[in-house]
Amino acid sequence: MKEKTIDYVLRTTWLAVQKMYNEEAAKFEATMATAFTLLSIDPKKGTPSTSLGPKMGMESTSLSRILKTLESRELIKRSPNPEDGRGVLINLTALGLEKREDSRQRVFKFNNTIRTEIDSEKLDHFYDVTQSIMNLINDKKIF
């Protein structure tokens, strides 16, 4: 059997996680991306639209489509940012808060299942390895 590359294992694992979350989100007429967006919005104060993209690691065009979808489903509302008259603040509606909590519970279930099934020492190594990979990428030591 051929040895699998690190990027192959990372990519296929992430795709499996993404598929799992999308299948679960579809039960609620949502997607993983919309759920992730709801989780990224501060439930009490809202989040400036300009900081949401970088916080999520998304391009603004992709985020704009998601925000339009969330707004049309009345999960978010946009309002002028009182601290920056040019900016827009994204706030969750009552329904958005409810859907955010549904998403949060699914993330907790995933994390709790992984923590139950995988030894904490192995998870610590996983976190160490992924942090090292991130550092190598961020320090531009690969390309």
N, CA, C and O atoms as a GROMACS GRO file, in nm:
protein
  572
    1MET      N    1   0.083  -0.118   0.000
    1MET     CA    2   0.000   0.000   0.000
    1MET      C    3   0.088   0.124   0.000
    1MET      O    4   0.188   0.132   0.071
    2LYS      N    5   0.048   0.221  -0.081
    2LYS     CA    6   0.123   0.347  -0.086
    2LYS      C    7   0.102   0.425   0.042
    2LYS      O    8  -0.006   0.424   0.102
    3GLU      N    9   0.209   0.493   0.085
    3GLU     CA   10   0.197   0.579   0.203
    3GLU      C   11   0.116   0.703   0.166
    3GLU      O   12   0.136   0.762   0.060
    4LYS      N   13   0.025   0.741   0.253
    4LYS     CA   14  -0.058   0.859   0.229
    4LYS      C   15   0.020   0.984   0.270
    4LYS      O   16   0.091   0.984   0.371
    5THR      N   17   0.007   1.089   0.191
    5THR     CA   18   0.074   1.213   0.225
    5THR      C   19  -0.002   1.284   0.337
    5THR      O   20  -0.121   1.260   0.357
    6ILE      N   21   0.066   1.371   0.407
    6ILE     CA   22   0.006   1.445   0.517
    6ILE      C   23  -0.109   1.530   0.467
    6ILE      O   24  -0.216   1.534   0.529
    7ASP      N   25  -0.088   1.598   0.355
    7ASP     CA   26  -0.196   1.684   0.304
    7ASP      C   27  -0.316   1.601   0.260
    7ASP      O   28  -0.430   1.648   0.271
    8TYR      N   29  -0.294   1.480   0.210
    8TYR     CA   30  -0.406   1.393   0.173
    8TYR      C   31  -0.489   1.357   0.296
    8TYR      O   32  -0.612   1.364   0.293
    9VAL      N   33  -0.422   1.319   0.404
    9VAL     CA   34  -0.493   1.281   0.527
    9VAL      C   35  -0.569   1.401   0.583
    9VAL      O   36  -0.684   1.388   0.623
   10LEU      N   37  -0.505   1.518   0.587
   10LEU     CA   38  -0.572   1.639   0.635
   10LEU      C   39  -0.695   1.671   0.550
   10LEU      O   40  -0.803   1.697   0.602
   11ARG      N   41  -0.676   1.669   0.418
   11ARG     CA   42  -0.784   1.707   0.327
   11ARG      C   43  -0.901   1.609   0.333
   11ARG      O   44  -1.016   1.651   0.343
   12THR      N   45  -0.873   1.480   0.328
   12THR     CA   46  -0.982   1.382   0.329
   12THR      C   47  -1.055   1.380   0.463
   12THR      O   48  -1.176   1.361   0.469
   13THR      N   49  -0.980   1.400   0.572
   13THR     CA   50  -1.044   1.406   0.704
   13THR      C   51  -1.133   1.529   0.712
   13THR      O   52  -1.248   1.520   0.756
   14TRP      N   53  -1.082   1.643   0.668
   14TRP     CA   54  -1.163   1.765   0.672
   14TRP      C   55  -1.286   1.750   0.583
   14TRP      O   56  -1.395   1.792   0.623
   15LEU      N   57  -1.272   1.692   0.466
   15LEU     CA   58  -1.387   1.674   0.377
   15LEU      C   59  -1.493   1.583   0.441
   15LEU      O   60  -1.612   1.606   0.424
   16ALA      N   61  -1.448   1.482   0.514
   16ALA     CA   62  -1.542   1.393   0.584
   16ALA      C   63  -1.616   1.469   0.694
   16ALA      O   64  -1.736   1.452   0.712
   17VAL      N   65  -1.543   1.553   0.769
   17VAL     CA   66  -1.606   1.634   0.874
   17VAL      C   67  -1.705   1.731   0.810
   17VAL      O   68  -1.817   1.747   0.859
   18GLN      N   69  -1.664   1.794   0.703
   18GLN     CA   70  -1.751   1.890   0.632
   18GLN      C   71  -1.878   1.822   0.582
   18GLN      O   72  -1.988   1.875   0.597
   19LYS      N   73  -1.862   1.704   0.523
   19LYS     CA   74  -1.978   1.630   0.473
   19LYS      C   75  -2.072   1.593   0.588
   19LYS      O   76  -2.194   1.606   0.576
   20MET      N   77  -2.015   1.548   0.699
   20MET     CA   78  -2.095   1.511   0.816
   20MET      C   79  -2.176   1.632   0.865
   20MET      O   80  -2.296   1.621   0.890
   21TYR      N   81  -2.109   1.747   0.879
   21TYR     CA   82  -2.178   1.868   0.925
   21TYR      C   83  -2.283   1.914   0.824
   21TYR      O   84  -2.392   1.956   0.863
   22ASN      N   85  -2.253   1.907   0.695
   22ASN     CA   86  -2.351   1.947   0.594
   22ASN      C   87  -2.473   1.856   0.594
   22ASN      O   88  -2.586   1.903   0.577
   23GLU      N   89  -2.452   1.727   0.614
   23GLU     CA   90  -2.566   1.635   0.622
   23GLU      C   91  -2.653   1.667   0.743
   23GLU      O   92  -2.775   1.662   0.735
   24GLU      N   93  -2.590   1.699   0.855
   24GLU     CA   94  -2.665   1.735   0.976
   24GLU      C   95  -2.736   1.869   0.956
   24GLU      O   96  -2.852   1.884   0.994
   25ALA      N   97  -2.667   1.966   0.896
   25ALA     CA   98  -2.725   2.099   0.874
   25ALA      C   99  -2.843   2.093   0.777
   25ALA      O  100  -2.938   2.170   0.789
   26ALA      N  101  -2.836   2.001   0.680
   26ALA     CA  102  -2.944   1.988   0.582
   26ALA      C  103  -3.077   1.952   0.649
   26ALA      O  104  -3.184   1.986   0.599
   27LYS      N  105  -3.070   1.884   0.762
   27LYS     CA  106  -3.192   1.849   0.836
   27LYS      C  107  -3.263   1.975   0.885
   27LYS      O  108  -3.383   1.973   0.915
   28PHE      N  109  -3.188   2.086   0.894
   28PHE     CA  110  -3.240   2.213   0.942
   28PHE      C  111  -3.244   2.318   0.830
   28PHE      O  112  -3.251   2.438   0.855
   29GLU      N  113  -3.239   2.268   0.706
   29GLU     CA  114  -3.238   2.356   0.588
   29GLU      C  115  -3.126   2.458   0.596
   29GLU      O  116  -3.146   2.577   0.570
   30ALA      N  117  -3.007   2.410   0.633
   30ALA     CA  118  -2.890   2.497   0.646
   30ALA      C  119  -2.769   2.427   0.584
   30ALA      O  120  -2.780   2.317   0.530
   31THR      N  121  -2.656   2.493   0.594
   31THR     CA  122  -2.529   2.434   0.551
   31THR      C  123  -2.427   2.455   0.662
   31THR      O  124  -2.450   2.532   0.756
   32MET      N  125  -2.315   2.386   0.650
   32MET     CA  126  -2.209   2.405   0.746
   32MET      C  127  -2.162   2.550   0.745
   32MET      O  128  -2.134   2.607   0.850
   33ALA      N  129  -2.155   2.609   0.627
   33ALA     CA  130  -2.107   2.748   0.615
   33ALA      C  131  -2.201   2.846   0.686
   33ALA      O  132  -2.155   2.939   0.752
   34THR      N  133  -2.332   2.825   0.672
   34THR     CA  134  -2.424   2.917   0.739
   34THR      C  135  -2.418   2.895   0.891
   34THR      O  136  -2.425   2.992   0.967
   35ALA      N  137  -2.405   2.771   0.935
   35ALA     CA  138  -2.394   2.744   1.078
   35ALA      C  139  -2.267   2.805   1.135
   35ALA      O  140  -2.268   2.864   1.243
   36PHE      N  141  -2.156   2.791   1.062
   36PHE     CA  142  -2.028   2.848   1.106
   36PHE      C  143  -2.038   3.000   1.116
   36PHE      O  144  -1.981   3.061   1.206
   37THR      N  145  -2.110   3.060   1.023
   37THR     CA  146  -2.129   3.205   1.026
   37THR      C  147  -2.208   3.245   1.150
   37THR      O  148  -2.171   3.340   1.219
   38LEU      N  149  -2.316   3.174   1.178
   38LEU     CA  150  -2.395   3.205   1.298
   38LEU      C  151  -2.309   3.193   1.424
   38LEU      O  152  -2.322   3.273   1.516
   39LEU      N  153  -2.223   3.093   1.428
   39LEU     CA  154  -2.136   3.073   1.544
   39LEU      C  155  -2.029   3.181   1.556
   39LEU      O  156  -1.976   3.205   1.664
   40SER      N  157  -1.998   3.245   1.446
   40SER     CA  158  -1.893   3.348   1.444
   40SER      C  159  -1.944   3.487   1.480
   40SER      O  160  -1.865   3.579   1.500
   41ILE      N  161  -2.076   3.502   1.489
   41ILE     CA  162  -2.136   3.632   1.523
   41ILE      C  163  -2.155   3.639   1.673
   41ILE      O  164  -2.213   3.548   1.734
   42ASP      N  165  -2.107   3.747   1.734
   42ASP     CA  166  -2.123   3.765   1.878
   42ASP      C  167  -2.273   3.771   1.910
   42ASP      O  168  -2.343   3.859   1.860
   43PRO      N  169  -2.323   3.679   1.993
   43PRO     CA  170  -2.468   3.673   2.017
   43PRO      C  171  -2.524   3.793   2.096
   43PRO      O  172  -2.644   3.820   2.090
   44LYS      N  173  -2.438   3.863   2.168
   44LYS     CA  174  -2.486   3.975   2.249
   44LYS      C  175  -2.465   4.111   2.181
   44LYS      O  176  -2.557   4.192   2.174
   45LYS      N  177  -2.344   4.134   2.131
   45LYS     CA  178  -2.309   4.265   2.076
   45LYS      C  179  -2.316   4.272   1.924
   45LYS      O  180  -2.311   4.381   1.867
   46GLY      N  181  -2.326   4.159   1.858
   46GLY     CA  182  -2.316   4.158   1.713
   46GLY      C  183  -2.170   4.164   1.673
   46GLY      O  184  -2.082   4.173   1.758
   47THR      N  185  -2.146   4.157   1.544
   47THR     CA  186  -2.010   4.158   1.492
   47THR      C  187  -2.003   4.251   1.371
   47THR      O  188  -2.088   4.242   1.283
   48PRO      N  189  -1.902   4.339   1.366
   48PRO     CA  190  -1.887   4.423   1.247
   48PRO      C  191  -1.864   4.336   1.123
   48PRO      O  192  -1.788   4.239   1.128
   49SER      N  193  -1.930   4.370   1.014
   49SER     CA  194  -1.918   4.289   0.893
   49SER      C  195  -1.774   4.281   0.844
   49SER      O  196  -1.734   4.180   0.787
   50THR      N  197  -1.697   4.387   0.865
   50THR     CA  198  -1.559   4.388   0.816
   50THR      C  199  -1.468   4.292   0.893
   50THR      O  200  -1.366   4.248   0.840
   51SER      N  201  -1.505   4.258   1.018
   51SER     CA  202  -1.420   4.165   1.093
   51SER      C  203  -1.468   4.020   1.082
   51SER      O  204  -1.397   3.929   1.124
   52LEU      N  205  -1.586   4.000   1.027
   52LEU     CA  206  -1.642   3.865   1.019
   52LEU      C  207  -1.564   3.777   0.921
   52LEU      O  208  -1.533   3.662   0.953
   53GLY      N  209  -1.534   3.829   0.803
   53GLY     CA  210  -1.459   3.752   0.703
   53GLY      C  211  -1.324   3.704   0.755
   53GLY      O  212  -1.296   3.584   0.751
   54PRO      N  213  -1.239   3.796   0.805
   54PRO     CA  214  -1.110   3.753   0.858
   54PRO      C  215  -1.124   3.656   0.976
   54PRO      O  216  -1.044   3.562   0.990
   55LYS      N  217  -1.223   3.677   1.060
   55LYS     CA  218  -1.246   3.589   1.175
   55LYS      C  219  -1.275   3.446   1.128
   55LYS      O  220  -1.236   3.349   1.193
   56MET      N  221  -1.344   3.435   1.015
   56MET     CA  222  -1.382   3.304   0.963
   56MET      C  223  -1.284   3.250   0.860
   56MET      O  224  -1.293   3.134   0.819
   57GLY      N  225  -1.190   3.334   0.817
   57GLY     CA  226  -1.096   3.293   0.714
   57GLY      C  227  -1.160   3.281   0.577
   57GLY      O  228  -1.125   3.194   0.498
   58MET      N  229  -1.257   3.370   0.549
   58MET     CA  230  -1.332   3.365   0.424
   58MET      C  231  -1.311   3.491   0.342
   58MET      O  232  -1.283   3.599   0.396
   59GLU      N  233  -1.325   3.476   0.211
   59GLU     CA  234  -1.324   3.591   0.121
   59GLU      C  235  -1.456   3.664   0.134
   59GLU      O  236  -1.559   3.603   0.164
   60SER      N  237  -1.454   3.794   0.110
   60SER     CA  238  -1.575   3.874   0.128
   60SER      C  239  -1.688   3.836   0.033
   60SER      O  240  -1.805   3.847   0.069
   61THR      N  241  -1.654   3.791  -0.090
   61THR     CA  242  -1.761   3.756  -0.184
   61THR      C  243  -1.839   3.632  -0.136
   61THR      O  244  -1.961   3.628  -0.146
   62SER      N  245  -1.768   3.533  -0.084
   62SER     CA  246  -1.835   3.414  -0.031
   62SER      C  247  -1.918   3.450   0.091
   62SER      O  248  -2.030   3.402   0.107
   63LEU      N  249  -1.861   3.534   0.176
   63LEU     CA  250  -1.932   3.575   0.297
   63LEU      C  251  -2.056   3.656   0.263
   63LEU      O  252  -2.159   3.642   0.328
   64SER      N  253  -2.048   3.740   0.162
   64SER     CA  254  -2.164   3.822   0.121
   64SER      C  255  -2.282   3.734   0.082
   64SER      O  256  -2.395   3.764   0.119
   65ARG      N  257  -2.256   3.626   0.008
   65ARG     CA  258  -2.363   3.534  -0.031
   65ARG      C  259  -2.425   3.469   0.091
   65ARG      O  260  -2.548   3.457   0.101
   66ILE      N  261  -2.341   3.427   0.184
   66ILE     CA  262  -2.393   3.362   0.305
   66ILE      C  263  -2.476   3.461   0.386
   66ILE      O  264  -2.584   3.427   0.435
   67LEU      N  265  -2.427   3.585   0.400
   67LEU     CA  266  -2.501   3.685   0.476
   67LEU      C  267  -2.636   3.717   0.411
   67LEU      O  268  -2.735   3.738   0.480
   68LYS      N  269  -2.638   3.722   0.278
   68LYS     CA  270  -2.766   3.745   0.208
   68LYS      C  271  -2.864   3.632   0.238
   68LYS      O  272  -2.983   3.656   0.262
   69THR      N  273  -2.814   3.509   0.236
   69THR     CA  274  -2.898   3.393   0.267
   69THR      C  275  -2.950   3.401   0.410
   69THR      O  276  -3.069   3.381   0.434
   70LEU      N  277  -2.862   3.430   0.504
   70LEU     CA  278  -2.903   3.440   0.644
   70LEU      C  279  -3.004   3.552   0.665
   70LEU      O  280  -3.097   3.539   0.744
   71GLU      N  281  -2.984   3.663   0.594
   71GLU     CA  282  -3.076   3.776   0.607
   71GLU      C  283  -3.213   3.741   0.547
   71GLU      O  284  -3.316   3.775   0.604
   72SER      N  285  -3.213   3.674   0.432
   72SER     CA  286  -3.340   3.637   0.369
   72SER      C  287  -3.417   3.536   0.453
   72SER      O  288  -3.540   3.531   0.447
   73ARG      N  289  -3.345   3.455   0.532
   73ARG     CA  290  -3.410   3.359   0.621
   73ARG      C  291  -3.440   3.420   0.758
   73ARG      O  292  -3.485   3.351   0.850
   74GLU      N  293  -3.415   3.549   0.769
   74GLU     CA  294  -3.441   3.626   0.892
   74GLU      C  295  -3.366   3.571   1.013
   74GLU      O  296  -3.419   3.567   1.124
   75LEU      N  297  -3.241   3.529   0.989
   75LEU     CA  298  -3.155   3.481   1.097
   75LEU      C  299  -3.062   3.591   1.147
   75LEU      O  300  -3.013   3.586   1.260
   76ILE      N  301  -3.038   3.689   1.061
   76ILE     CA  302  -2.954   3.804   1.099
   76ILE      C  303  -3.022   3.932   1.055
   76ILE      O  304  -3.113   3.932   0.971
   77LYS      N  305  -2.977   4.041   1.112
   77LYS     CA  306  -3.017   4.173   1.063
   77LYS      C  307  -2.893   4.260   1.061
   77LYS      O  308  -2.803   4.246   1.144
   78ARG      N  309  -2.890   4.349   0.966
   78ARG     CA  310  -2.778   4.442   0.952
   78ARG      C  311  -2.823   4.578   1.002
   78ARG      O  312  -2.936   4.620   0.979
   79SER      N  313  -2.732   4.645   1.071
   79SER     CA  314  -2.762   4.780   1.118
   79SER      C  315  -2.633   4.862   1.113
   79SER      O  316  -2.524   4.806   1.114
   80PRO      N  317  -2.647   4.994   1.108
   80PRO     CA  318  -2.526   5.078   1.108
   80PRO      C  319  -2.447   5.054   1.237
   80PRO      O  320  -2.504   5.041   1.346
   81ASN      N  321  -2.317   5.048   1.222
   81ASN     CA  322  -2.230   5.028   1.338
   81ASN      C  323  -2.220   5.160   1.414
   81ASN      O  324  -2.170   5.259   1.359
   82PRO      N  325  -2.266   5.165   1.539
   82PRO     CA  326  -2.263   5.291   1.614
   82PRO      C  327  -2.121   5.342   1.641
   82PRO      O  328  -2.102   5.461   1.664
   83GLU      N  329  -2.022   5.252   1.637
   83GLU     CA  330  -1.883   5.291   1.661
   83GLU      C  331  -1.812   5.333   1.533
   83GLU      O  332  -1.706   5.395   1.539
   84ASP      N  333  -1.869   5.298   1.418
   84ASP     CA  334  -1.810   5.332   1.288
   84ASP      C  335  -1.924   5.357   1.191
   84ASP      O  336  -1.984   5.263   1.139
   85GLY      N  337  -1.955   5.483   1.168
   85GLY     CA  338  -2.069   5.520   1.086
   85GLY      C  339  -2.067   5.462   0.946
   85GLY      O  340  -2.172   5.451   0.882
   86ARG      N  341  -1.950   5.426   0.896
   86ARG     CA  342  -1.941   5.369   0.761
   86ARG      C  343  -1.965   5.220   0.761
   86ARG      O  344  -1.996   5.162   0.657
   87GLY      N  345  -1.950   5.155   0.878
   87GLY     CA  346  -1.957   5.010   0.886
   87GLY      C  347  -2.096   4.958   0.916
   87GLY      O  348  -2.188   5.032   0.948
   88VAL      N  349  -2.108   4.827   0.903
   88VAL     CA  350  -2.234   4.758   0.928
   88VAL      C  351  -2.211   4.656   1.038
   88VAL      O  352  -2.110   4.585   1.040
   89LEU      N  353  -2.306   4.649   1.130
   89LEU     CA  354  -2.301   4.552   1.239
   89LEU      C  355  -2.398   4.439   1.206
   89LEU      O  356  -2.513   4.463   1.169
   90ILE      N  357  -2.352   4.316   1.219
   90ILE     CA  358  -2.435   4.199   1.195
   90ILE      C  359  -2.482   4.147   1.330
   90ILE      O  360  -2.401   4.113   1.417
   91ASN      N  361  -2.613   4.142   1.348
   91ASN     CA  362  -2.673   4.092   1.471
   91ASN      C  363  -2.760   3.972   1.441
   91ASN      O  364  -2.818   3.961   1.332
   92LEU      N  365  -2.770   3.883   1.538
   92LEU     CA  366  -2.857   3.767   1.525
   92LEU      C  367  -2.999   3.805   1.567
   92LEU      O  368  -3.019   3.879   1.663
   93THR      N  369  -3.096   3.754   1.494
   93THR     CA  370  -3.236   3.771   1.534
   93THR      C  371  -3.268   3.663   1.638
   93THR      O  372  -3.183   3.579   1.668
   94ALA      N  373  -3.389   3.665   1.691
   94ALA     CA  374  -3.429   3.560   1.786
   94ALA      C  375  -3.417   3.422   1.721
   94ALA      O  376  -3.369   3.328   1.783
   95LEU      N  377  -3.462   3.412   1.596
   95LEU     CA  378  -3.451   3.285   1.524
   95LEU      C  379  -3.303   3.250   1.499
   95LEU      O  380  -3.264   3.134   1.509
   96GLY      N  381  -3.222   3.351   1.468
   96GLY     CA  382  -3.079   3.330   1.448
   96GLY      C  383  -3.011   3.280   1.574
   96GLY      O  384  -2.924   3.192   1.568
   97LEU      N  385  -3.050   3.334   1.689
   97LEU     CA  386  -2.996   3.286   1.817
   97LEU      C  387  -3.033   3.141   1.841
   97LEU      O  388  -2.952   3.062   1.891
   98GLU      N  389  -3.156   3.105   1.805
   98GLU     CA  390  -3.202   2.966   1.821
   98GLU      C  391  -3.122   2.872   1.730
   98GLU      O  392  -3.078   2.766   1.774
   99LYS      N  393  -3.103   2.912   1.605
   99LYS     CA  394  -3.028   2.829   1.510
   99LYS      C  395  -2.880   2.823   1.548
   99LYS      O  396  -2.813   2.722   1.527
  100ARG      N  397  -2.829   2.933   1.605
  100ARG     CA  398  -2.691   2.934   1.652
  100ARG      C  399  -2.673   2.832   1.763
  100ARG      O  400  -2.574   2.759   1.766
  101GLU      N  401  -2.769   2.827   1.854
  101GLU     CA  402  -2.762   2.731   1.965
  101GLU      C  403  -2.770   2.588   1.912
  101GLU      O  404  -2.699   2.500   1.962
  102ASP      N  405  -2.855   2.563   1.812
  102ASP     CA  406  -2.860   2.430   1.749
  102ASP      C  407  -2.722   2.393   1.694
  102ASP      O  408  -2.675   2.281   1.714
  103SER      N  409  -2.659   2.487   1.626
  103SER     CA  410  -2.526   2.463   1.567
  103SER      C  411  -2.423   2.438   1.677
  103SER      O  412  -2.340   2.348   1.666
  104ARG      N  413  -2.430   2.517   1.780
  104ARG     CA  414  -2.337   2.504   1.893
  104ARG      C  415  -2.348   2.366   1.957
  104ARG      O  416  -2.247   2.305   1.992
  105GLN      N  417  -2.469   2.318   1.972
  105GLN     CA  418  -2.490   2.186   2.031
  105GLN      C  419  -2.430   2.076   1.943
  105GLN      O  420  -2.376   1.978   1.995
  106ARG      N  421  -2.438   2.092   1.811
  106ARG     CA  422  -2.380   1.993   1.720
  106ARG      C  423  -2.228   1.992   1.730
  106ARG      O  424  -2.166   1.886   1.728
  107VAL      N  425  -2.168   2.110   1.742
  107VAL     CA  426  -2.023   2.119   1.757
  107VAL      C  427  -1.980   2.055   1.890
  107VAL      O  428  -1.881   1.982   1.894
  108PHE      N  429  -2.054   2.082   1.997
  108PHE     CA  430  -2.023   2.020   2.126
  108PHE      C  431  -2.034   1.868   2.118
  108PHE      O  432  -1.950   1.796   2.172
  109LYS      N  433  -2.138   1.819   2.050
  109LYS     CA  434  -2.155   1.675   2.036
  109LYS      C  435  -2.036   1.613   1.963
  109LYS      O  436  -1.984   1.509   2.003
  110PHE      N  437  -1.994   1.677   1.854
  110PHE     CA  438  -1.877   1.628   1.779
  110PHE      C  439  -1.756   1.624   1.871
  110PHE      O  440  -1.688   1.522   1.880
  111ASN      N  441  -1.727   1.736   1.938
  111ASN     CA  442  -1.609   1.744   2.024
  111ASN      C  443  -1.615   1.644   2.139
  111ASN      O  444  -1.515   1.579   2.170
  112ASN      N  445  -1.731   1.632   2.202
  112ASN     CA  446  -1.744   1.538   2.314
  112ASN      C  447  -1.727   1.394   2.269
  112ASN      O  448  -1.667   1.313   2.340
  113THR      N  449  -1.779   1.362   2.151
  113THR     CA  450  -1.764   1.225   2.099
  113THR      C  451  -1.617   1.196   2.071
  113THR      O  452  -1.567   1.089   2.106
  114ILE      N  453  -1.548   1.290   2.009
  114ILE     CA  454  -1.406   1.271   1.980
  114ILE      C  455  -1.327   1.255   2.110
  114ILE      O  456  -1.242   1.166   2.122
  115ARG      N  457  -1.356   1.341   2.208
  115ARG     CA  458  -1.285   1.334   2.336
  115ARG      C  459  -1.313   1.204   2.411
  115ARG      O  460  -1.227   1.154   2.485
  116THR      N  461  -1.432   1.149   2.393
  116THR     CA  462  -1.467   1.022   2.458
  116THR      C  463  -1.397   0.904   2.389
  116THR      O  464  -1.354   0.810   2.455
  117GLU      N  465  -1.387   0.911   2.258
  117GLU     CA  466  -1.335   0.798   2.180
  117GLU      C  467  -1.183   0.798   2.162
  117GLU      O  468  -1.124   0.694   2.134
  118ILE      N  469  -1.120   0.914   2.178
  118ILE     CA  470  -0.976   0.925   2.152
  118ILE      C  471  -0.906   0.970   2.280
  118ILE      O  472  -0.946   1.068   2.343
  119ASP      N  473  -0.803   0.899   2.315
  119ASP     CA  474  -0.725   0.927   2.435
  119ASP      C  475  -0.675   1.072   2.436
  119ASP      O  476  -0.635   1.126   2.333
  120SER      N  477  -0.679   1.135   2.554
  120SER     CA  478  -0.642   1.276   2.565
  120SER      C  479  -0.497   1.301   2.524
  120SER      O  480  -0.465   1.408   2.471
  121GLU      N  481  -0.409   1.206   2.547
  121GLU     CA  482  -0.269   1.221   2.506
  121GLU      C  483  -0.259   1.228   2.353
  121GLU      O  484  -0.183   1.308   2.298
  122LYS      N  485  -0.336   1.143   2.285
  122LYS     CA  486  -0.337   1.147   2.138
  122LYS      C  487  -0.392   1.280   2.088
  122LYS      O  488  -0.341   1.337   1.991
  123LEU      N  489  -0.497   1.330   2.154
  123LEU     CA  490  -0.553   1.459   2.114
  123LEU      C  491  -0.453   1.572   2.137
  123LEU      O  492  -0.443   1.663   2.055
  124ASP      N  493  -0.379   1.566   2.248
  124ASP     CA  494  -0.275   1.667   2.272
  124ASP      C  495  -0.172   1.665   2.160
  124ASP      O  496  -0.129   1.771   2.112
  125HIS      N  497  -0.133   1.545   2.117
  125HIS     CA  498  -0.038   1.534   2.005
  125HIS      C  499  -0.098   1.590   1.876
  125HIS      O  500  -0.031   1.659   1.799
  126PHE      N  501  -0.225   1.561   1.854
  126PHE     CA  502  -0.296   1.613   1.737
  126PHE      C  503  -0.290   1.766   1.734
  126PHE      O  504  -0.256   1.827   1.633
  127TYR      N  505  -0.324   1.828   1.849
  127TYR     CA  506  -0.320   1.974   1.858
  127TYR      C  507  -0.178   2.027   1.838
  127TYR      O  508  -0.159   2.128   1.770
  128ASP      N  509  -0.080   1.960   1.895
  128ASP     CA  510   0.060   2.003   1.878
  128ASP      C  511   0.101   1.996   1.730
  128ASP      O  512   0.162   2.090   1.678
  129VAL      N  513   0.068   1.886   1.665
  129VAL     CA  514   0.105   1.869   1.524
  129VAL      C  515   0.035   1.972   1.436
  129VAL      O  516   0.099   2.034   1.350
  130THR      N  517  -0.095   1.992   1.457
  130THR     CA  518  -0.166   2.090   1.372
  130THR      C  519  -0.114   2.231   1.397
  130THR      O  520  -0.106   2.310   1.303
  131GLN      N  521  -0.079   2.264   1.522
  131GLN     CA  522  -0.022   2.396   1.550
  131GLN      C  523   0.113   2.411   1.482
  131GLN      O  524   0.144   2.518   1.429
  132SER      N  525   0.194   2.307   1.483
  132SER     CA  526   0.324   2.311   1.415
  132SER      C  527   0.307   2.331   1.265
  132SER      O  528   0.381   2.408   1.203
  133ILE      N  529   0.210   2.263   1.207
  133ILE     CA  530   0.183   2.280   1.064
  133ILE      C  531   0.141   2.424   1.036
  133ILE      O  532   0.189   2.486   0.941
  134MET      N  533   0.051   2.479   1.120
  134MET     CA  534   0.008   2.618   1.103
  134MET      C  535   0.126   2.714   1.114
  134MET      O  536   0.137   2.809   1.036
  135ASN      N  537   0.214   2.690   1.209
  135ASN     CA  538   0.332   2.776   1.226
  135ASN      C  539   0.422   2.771   1.103
  135ASN      O  540   0.471   2.874   1.057
  136LEU      N  541   0.444   2.651   1.050
  136LEU     CA  542   0.526   2.637   0.929
  136LEU      C  543   0.464   2.713   0.812
  136LEU      O  544   0.535   2.778   0.734
  137ILE      N  545   0.333   2.706   0.800
  137ILE     CA  546   0.264   2.776   0.691
  137ILE      C  547   0.271   2.926   0.713
  137ILE      O  548   0.307   3.001   0.622
  138ASN      N  549   0.237   2.971   0.834
  138ASN     CA  550   0.236   3.114   0.863
  138ASN      C  551   0.375   3.177   0.854
  138ASN      O  552   0.388   3.293   0.815
  139ASP      N  553   0.478   3.100   0.888
  139ASP     CA  554   0.616   3.151   0.881
  139ASP      C  555   0.675   3.134   0.740
  139ASP      O  556   0.793   3.162   0.716
  140LYS      N  557   0.589   3.086   0.648
  140LYS     CA  558   0.628   3.066   0.508
  140LYS      C  559   0.754   2.978   0.495
  140LYS      O  560   0.844   3.008   0.416
  141LYS      N  561   0.758   2.873   0.573
  141LYS     CA  562   0.872   2.781   0.571
  141LYS      C  563   0.851   2.666   0.474
  141LYS      O  564   0.940   2.582   0.459
  142ILE      N  565   0.736   2.661   0.410
  142ILE     CA  566   0.709   2.554   0.313
  142ILE      C  567   0.724   2.608   0.172
  142ILE      O  568   0.802   2.557   0.093
  143PHE      N  569   0.647   2.712   0.141
  143PHE     CA  570   0.654   2.775   0.009
  143PHE      C  571   0.680   2.923   0.026
  143PHE      O  572   0.689   2.996  -0.073
   0.00000   0.00000   0.00000
